[in-house]
Amino acid sequence: MQNRPALRAHKLMAYAIALAALLAVFALYTRPDFLVTLADQVWACF
């Protein structure tokens, strides 16, 4: 049998980490200089 409180805590921690990562990516996209650098790097691949 699984330890339900520990499983719930791990699942909650995973969701919190995923949310933090998504918020960090969103914060980067609000910076125009980051978007220009990203576009330049993608364009350099071709």
Secondary structure, 3 states (H helix, E strand, C coil): CCCHHHHHHHHHHHHHHHHHHHHHHHHHHCCHHHHHHHHHHHHHCC
